[in-house]
Amino acid sequence: MKIVKIILTVLAVIIVLPLLIALFTAKDYAVERQITINEPIEVVFDYIKYLKNQDNFSKWASMDPQMEKSFRGEDGIVGFVSAWESDNPDVGKGEQEIMAIVTNERIDYELRFFEPFESREKAYMVTESAGEGKTLVKWGFKGHMAYPMNLMLLVMDFEAMLAGDFETGLANLKNILENRNK
């Protein structure tokens, strides 16, 4: 009988302790990277406001060139949706919608992931003047993990996981914009 009590106590601790820890663990995370592009802000913004152009520079778009893509609405305006579906589990199935645009300043997106997991997250691209004929571009993502899944934030470094993809995408964007007229 004493052994059963010990086993039940150990099992209770194994189950309850992580749930208690999750109560005090952050639920939100954010990743942002930036790059300076040697082109005027109007040129840069006019390129990035079109969601279809992300296929040219985004790391995620290059992970599965065979993914199925579909679009709803008029690209470059609020309400445009770019959807994807891939057999690659790193790409999955989802869609991205333009939620707000402030010309030459900011574009806000909503990302809706359906597979391999469901979530809704916010993303954005910001442009700022970086001097004569130069533009600072910031690309960011804000995520939320509900309790008790937020416990994963203790063991998974989402910033490290996503930062390299943003850096690759921004480097590709810089290369495209700075070399397209050469």
ZADO-1210 file (C-alpha; in nm, 4 decimals, padded with zeros to 6 digits):
<atoms>
<atom x="00.0000" y="00.0000" z="00.0000" code="MET" pos="1"/>
<atom x="00.2896" y="00.2346" z="00.0803" code="LYS" pos="2"/>
<atom x="00.4434" y="00.1717" z="-00.2647" code="ILE" pos="3"/>
<atom x="00.1146" y="00.2614" z="-00.4341" code="VAL" pos="4"/>
<atom x="00.1055" y="00.5892" z="-00.2370" code="LYS" pos="5"/>
<atom x="00.4624" y="00.6698" z="-00.3407" code="ILE" pos="6"/>
<atom x="00.3872" y="00.5921" z="-00.7065" code="ILE" pos="7"/>
<atom x="00.0703" y="00.8044" z="-00.7001" code="LEU" pos="8"/>
<atom x="00.2584" y="01.0915" z="-00.5326" code="THR" pos="9"/>
<atom x="00.5373" y="01.0780" z="-00.7904" code="VAL" pos="10"/>
<atom x="00.2835" y="01.0686" z="-01.0753" code="LEU" pos="11"/>
<atom x="00.0951" y="01.3624" z="-00.9233" code="ALA" pos="12"/>
<atom x="00.4175" y="01.5653" z="-00.9018" code="VAL" pos="13"/>
<atom x="00.5101" y="01.4763" z="-01.2610" code="ILE" pos="14"/>
<atom x="00.1694" y="01.5910" z="-01.3822" code="ILE" pos="15"/>
<atom x="00.0966" y="01.8840" z="-01.1496" code="VAL" pos="16"/>
<atom x="00.4419" y="02.0461" z="-01.1314" code="LEU" pos="17"/>
<atom x="00.4646" y="02.1317" z="-01.5026" code="PRO" pos="18"/>
<atom x="00.1109" y="02.2711" z="-01.4924" code="LEU" pos="19"/>
<atom x="00.2046" y="02.4924" z="-01.1988" code="LEU" pos="20"/>
<atom x="00.5220" y="02.6086" z="-01.3726" code="ILE" pos="21"/>
<atom x="00.3198" y="02.6918" z="-01.6848" code="ALA" pos="22"/>
<atom x="00.1000" y="02.9242" z="-01.4769" code="LEU" pos="23"/>
<atom x="00.4036" y="03.1464" z="-01.4189" code="PHE" pos="24"/>
<atom x="00.5627" y="03.1132" z="-01.7631" code="THR" pos="25"/>
<atom x="00.5340" y="03.3844" z="-02.0290" code="ALA" pos="26"/>
<atom x="00.2749" y="03.3216" z="-02.2958" code="LYS" pos="27"/>
<atom x="00.3973" y="03.5745" z="-02.5542" code="ASP" pos="28"/>
<atom x="00.7126" y="03.5922" z="-02.7611" code="TYR" pos="29"/>
<atom x="00.8419" y="03.8215" z="-03.0339" code="ALA" pos="30"/>
<atom x="01.1083" y="03.8084" z="-03.3027" code="VAL" pos="31"/>
<atom x="01.2280" y="04.1028" z="-03.5109" code="GLU" pos="32"/>
<atom x="01.5176" y="04.1451" z="-03.7491" code="ARG" pos="33"/>
<atom x="01.6225" y="04.4385" z="-03.9641" code="GLN" pos="34"/>
<atom x="01.8396" y="04.5318" z="-04.2590" code="ILE" pos="35"/>
<atom x="01.9336" y="04.8497" z="-04.4425" code="THR" pos="36"/>
<atom x="01.8612" y="04.8506" z="-04.8148" code="ILE" pos="37"/>
<atom x="02.0331" y="05.0978" z="-05.0475" code="ASN" pos="38"/>
<atom x="01.7106" y="05.2077" z="-05.2144" code="GLU" pos="39"/>
<atom x="01.4654" y="05.4891" z="-05.1332" code="PRO" pos="40"/>
<atom x="01.1795" y="05.4125" z="-04.8968" code="ILE" pos="41"/>
<atom x="00.9178" y="05.4506" z="-05.1733" code="GLU" pos="42"/>
<atom x="01.0887" y="05.1855" z="-05.3866" code="VAL" pos="43"/>
<atom x="01.1257" y="04.9417" z="-05.0973" code="VAL" pos="44"/>
<atom x="00.7730" y="04.9906" z="-04.9665" code="PHE" pos="45"/>
<atom x="00.6200" y="04.9611" z="-05.3132" code="ASP" pos="46"/>
<atom x="00.7849" y="04.6191" z="-05.3430" code="TYR" pos="47"/>
<atom x="00.7072" y="04.4773" z="-04.9982" code="ILE" pos="48"/>
<atom x="00.3434" y="04.5893" z="-04.9904" code="LYS" pos="49"/>
<atom x="00.2654" y="04.3159" z="-05.2441" code="TYR" pos="50"/>
<atom x="00.2285" y="03.9919" z="-05.0533" code="LEU" pos="51"/>
<atom x="00.3011" y="03.7870" z="-05.3659" code="LYS" pos="52"/>
<atom x="00.6529" y="03.9350" z="-05.3678" code="ASN" pos="53"/>
<atom x="00.7295" y="03.7483" z="-05.0446" code="GLN" pos="54"/>
<atom x="00.7565" y="03.4385" z="-05.2643" code="ASP" pos="55"/>
<atom x="01.0712" y="03.5987" z="-05.4090" code="ASN" pos="56"/>
<atom x="01.2509" y="03.6624" z="-05.0801" code="PHE" pos="57"/>
<atom x="01.0904" y="03.4651" z="-04.7965" code="SER" pos="58"/>
<atom x="01.2837" y="03.1659" z="-04.6649" code="LYS" pos="59"/>
<atom x="00.9547" y="02.9841" z="-04.6032" code="TRP" pos="60"/>
<atom x="00.8434" y="03.0185" z="-04.9655" code="ALA" pos="61"/>
<atom x="01.1680" y="02.8555" z="-05.0795" code="SER" pos="62"/>
<atom x="01.1289" y="02.5561" z="-04.8457" code="MET" pos="63"/>
<atom x="00.8807" y="02.3919" z="-05.0843" code="ASP" pos="64"/>
<atom x="00.8796" y="02.5250" z="-05.4411" code="PRO" pos="65"/>
<atom x="00.5976" y="02.2768" z="-05.5190" code="GLN" pos="66"/>
<atom x="00.3555" y="02.4082" z="-05.2538" code="MET" pos="67"/>
<atom x="00.0072" y="02.4963" z="-05.3716" code="GLU" pos="68"/>
<atom x="-00.0640" y="02.8692" z="-05.3554" code="LYS" pos="69"/>
<atom x="-00.3938" y="03.0542" z="-05.3858" code="SER" pos="70"/>
<atom x="-00.4916" y="03.4182" z="-05.3523" code="PHE" pos="71"/>
<atom x="-00.8040" y="03.6156" z="-05.2629" code="ARG" pos="72"/>
<atom x="-00.8550" y="03.9843" z="-05.3241" code="GLY" pos="73"/>
<atom x="-00.6293" y="04.2487" z="-05.4739" code="GLU" pos="74"/>
<atom x="-00.2634" y="04.2278" z="-05.3778" code="ASP" pos="75"/>
<atom x="-00.1135" y="04.5307" z="-05.2064" code="GLY" pos="76"/>
<atom x="-00.4325" y="04.6366" z="-05.0273" code="ILE" pos="77"/>
<atom x="-00.5955" y="04.5507" z="-04.6943" code="VAL" pos="78"/>
<atom x="-00.7873" y="04.2238" z="-04.7105" code="GLY" pos="79"/>
<atom x="-00.5630" y="04.0468" z="-04.9622" code="PHE" pos="80"/>
<atom x="-00.5000" y="03.6834" z="-04.8613" code="VAL" pos="81"/>
<atom x="-00.2178" y="03.4560" z="-04.9713" code="SER" pos="82"/>
<atom x="-00.2778" y="03.0898" z="-04.8836" code="ALA" pos="83"/>
<atom x="-00.0433" y="02.7920" z="-04.9050" code="TRP" pos="84"/>
<atom x="-00.0548" y="02.4171" z="-04.8651" code="GLU" pos="85"/>
<atom x="00.2476" y="02.1908" z="-04.8544" code="SER" pos="86"/>
<atom x="00.3274" y="01.8296" z="-04.7741" code="ASP" pos="87"/>
<atom x="00.6462" y="01.9564" z="-04.6070" code="ASN" pos="88"/>
<atom x="00.5697" y="01.9595" z="-04.2300" code="PRO" pos="89"/>
<atom x="00.7953" y="02.2656" z="-04.1879" code="ASP" pos="90"/>
<atom x="00.5671" y="02.4593" z="-04.4249" code="VAL" pos="91"/>
<atom x="00.2257" y="02.3040" z="-04.3585" code="GLY" pos="92"/>
<atom x="-00.0974" y="02.4771" z="-04.4473" code="LYS" pos="93"/>
<atom x="-00.2063" y="02.8314" z="-04.3731" code="GLY" pos="94"/>
<atom x="-00.2748" y="03.1788" z="-04.4986" code="GLU" pos="95"/>
<atom x="-00.1549" y="03.5342" z="-04.4506" code="GLN" pos="96"/>
<atom x="-00.3802" y="03.8393" z="-04.4743" code="GLU" pos="97"/>
<atom x="-00.2883" y="04.2062" z="-04.5048" code="ILE" pos="98"/>
<atom x="-00.4622" y="04.3702" z="-04.2075" code="MET" pos="99"/>
<atom x="-00.3344" y="04.7300" z="-04.2249" code="ALA" pos="100"/>
<atom x="-00.1126" y="04.9459" z="-04.4438" code="ILE" pos="101"/>
<atom x="00.0400" y="05.2851" z="-04.3637" code="VAL" pos="102"/>
<atom x="00.2084" y="05.3884" z="-04.6894" code="THR" pos="103"/>
<atom x="00.5876" y="05.4031" z="-04.6685" code="ASN" pos="104"/>
<atom x="00.5741" y="05.3101" z="-04.2983" code="GLU" pos="105"/>
<atom x="00.4175" y="04.9787" z="-04.2059" code="ARG" pos="106"/>
<atom x="00.2255" y="04.6693" z="-04.3160" code="ILE" pos="107"/>
<atom x="00.0512" y="04.4464" z="-04.0616" code="ASP" pos="108"/>
<atom x="-00.0398" y="04.0849" z="-04.1353" code="TYR" pos="109"/>
<atom x="-00.2335" y="03.8095" z="-03.9676" code="GLU" pos="110"/>
<atom x="-00.0896" y="03.4623" z="-04.0098" code="LEU" pos="111"/>
<atom x="-00.3337" y="03.1759" z="-03.9740" code="ARG" pos="112"/>
<atom x="-00.1731" y="02.8348" z="-03.9490" code="PHE" pos="113"/>
<atom x="-00.3941" y="02.5279" z="-03.9981" code="PHE" pos="114"/>
<atom x="-00.1392" y="02.2435" z="-04.0227" code="GLU" pos="115"/>
<atom x="00.0690" y="02.0976" z="-03.8619" code="PRO" pos="116"/>
<atom x="-00.0841" y="02.3039" z="-03.5768" code="PHE" pos="117"/>
<atom x="-00.3502" y="02.5728" z="-03.5503" code="GLU" pos="118"/>
<atom x="-00.2705" y="02.9266" z="-03.4435" code="SER" pos="119"/>
<atom x="-00.3234" y="03.2914" z="-03.5318" code="ARG" pos="120"/>
<atom x="-00.0264" y="03.5217" z="-03.5039" code="GLU" pos="121"/>
<atom x="00.0651" y="03.8782" z="-03.5964" code="LYS" pos="122"/>
<atom x="00.3471" y="03.9772" z="-03.8293" code="ALA" pos="123"/>
<atom x="00.4618" y="04.3085" z="-03.9718" code="TYR" pos="124"/>
<atom x="00.7095" y="04.4874" z="-04.1933" code="MET" pos="125"/>
<atom x="00.8205" y="04.8416" z="-04.1088" code="VAL" pos="126"/>
<atom x="01.0166" y="05.0820" z="-04.3287" code="THR" pos="127"/>
<atom x="01.2090" y="05.3845" z="-04.2020" code="GLU" pos="128"/>
<atom x="01.4369" y="05.6298" z="-04.3789" code="SER" pos="129"/>
<atom x="01.8013" y="05.5454" z="-04.3104" code="ALA" pos="130"/>
<atom x="01.9516" y="05.8472" z="-04.4810" code="GLY" pos="131"/>
<atom x="01.9752" y="05.9572" z="-04.8407" code="GLU" pos="132"/>
<atom x="01.8371" y="05.6825" z="-05.0657" code="GLY" pos="133"/>
<atom x="01.8505" y="05.4158" z="-04.7917" code="LYS" pos="134"/>
<atom x="01.5728" y="05.2320" z="-04.6103" code="THR" pos="135"/>
<atom x="01.5741" y="05.0409" z="-04.2842" code="LEU" pos="136"/>
<atom x="01.3381" y="04.7417" z="-04.3085" code="VAL" pos="137"/>
<atom x="01.2199" y="04.5632" z="-03.9953" code="LYS" pos="138"/>
<atom x="01.0407" y="04.2301" z="-04.0243" code="TRP" pos="139"/>
<atom x="00.8769" y="04.0933" z="-03.7142" code="GLY" pos="140"/>
<atom x="00.6471" y="03.8335" z="-03.5682" code="PHE" pos="141"/>
<atom x="00.4535" y="03.8231" z="-03.2425" code="LYS" pos="142"/>
<atom x="00.3351" y="03.4891" z="-03.1116" code="GLY" pos="143"/>
<atom x="00.1216" y="03.3633" z="-02.8264" code="HIS" pos="144"/>
<atom x="00.1069" y="03.0206" z="-02.6669" code="MET" pos="145"/>
<atom x="-00.1917" y="02.9534" z="-02.4447" code="ALA" pos="146"/>
<atom x="-00.1656" y="02.7717" z="-02.1133" code="TYR" pos="147"/>
<atom x="-00.0399" y="02.4980" z="-02.0721" code="PRO" pos="148"/>
<atom x="00.1311" y="02.4885" z="-02.4133" code="MET" pos="149"/>
<atom x="00.3293" y="02.7972" z="-02.3083" code="ASN" pos="150"/>
<atom x="00.5493" y="02.5540" z="-02.1157" code="LEU" pos="151"/>
<atom x="00.7189" y="02.4874" z="-02.4514" code="MET" pos="152"/>
<atom x="00.8624" y="02.8416" z="-02.4374" code="LEU" pos="153"/>
<atom x="01.0943" y="02.7166" z="-02.1612" code="LEU" pos="154"/>
<atom x="01.2442" y="02.4463" z="-02.3817" code="VAL" pos="155"/>
<atom x="01.2098" y="02.5900" z="-02.7331" code="MET" pos="156"/>
<atom x="01.3879" y="02.9099" z="-02.8337" code="ASP" pos="157"/>
<atom x="01.1444" y="03.0544" z="-03.0859" code="PHE" pos="158"/>
<atom x="01.3629" y="03.3591" z="-03.1421" code="GLU" pos="159"/>
<atom x="01.6556" y="03.1413" z="-03.2439" code="ALA" pos="160"/>
<atom x="01.4269" y="02.9242" z="-03.4575" code="MET" pos="161"/>
<atom x="01.2743" y="03.2166" z="-03.6492" code="LEU" pos="162"/>
<atom x="01.5524" y="03.4767" z="-03.6467" code="ALA" pos="163"/>
<atom x="01.7635" y="03.3013" z="-03.9084" code="GLY" pos="164"/>
<atom x="01.4637" y="03.2728" z="-04.1416" code="ASP" pos="165"/>
<atom x="01.3928" y="03.6461" z="-04.1083" code="PHE" pos="166"/>
<atom x="01.7601" y="03.7276" z="-04.1665" code="GLU" pos="167"/>
<atom x="01.7692" y="03.5093" z="-04.4785" code="THR" pos="168"/>
<atom x="01.4511" y="03.6704" z="-04.6107" code="GLY" pos="169"/>
<atom x="01.5774" y="04.0224" z="-04.5469" code="LEU" pos="170"/>
<atom x="01.9130" y="03.9460" z="-04.7133" code="ALA" pos="171"/>
<atom x="01.7227" y="03.8087" z="-05.0151" code="ASN" pos="172"/>
<atom x="01.5046" y="04.1210" z="-05.0216" code="LEU" pos="173"/>
<atom x="01.8121" y="04.3455" z="-05.0111" code="LYS" pos="174"/>
<atom x="01.9739" y="04.1497" z="-05.2934" code="ASN" pos="175"/>
<atom x="01.6609" y="04.1678" z="-05.5107" code="ILE" pos="176"/>
<atom x="01.6029" y="04.5406" z="-05.4627" code="LEU" pos="177"/>
<atom x="01.9641" y="04.6510" z="-05.4906" code="GLU" pos="178"/>
<atom x="02.0400" y="04.4383" z="-05.7975" code="ASN" pos="179"/>
<atom x="01.7217" y="04.4448" z="-06.0054" code="ARG" pos="180"/>
<atom x="01.8268" y="04.7391" z="-06.2239" code="ASN" pos="181"/>
<atom x="02.1808" y="04.6194" z="-06.2855" code="LYS" pos="182"/>
</atoms>
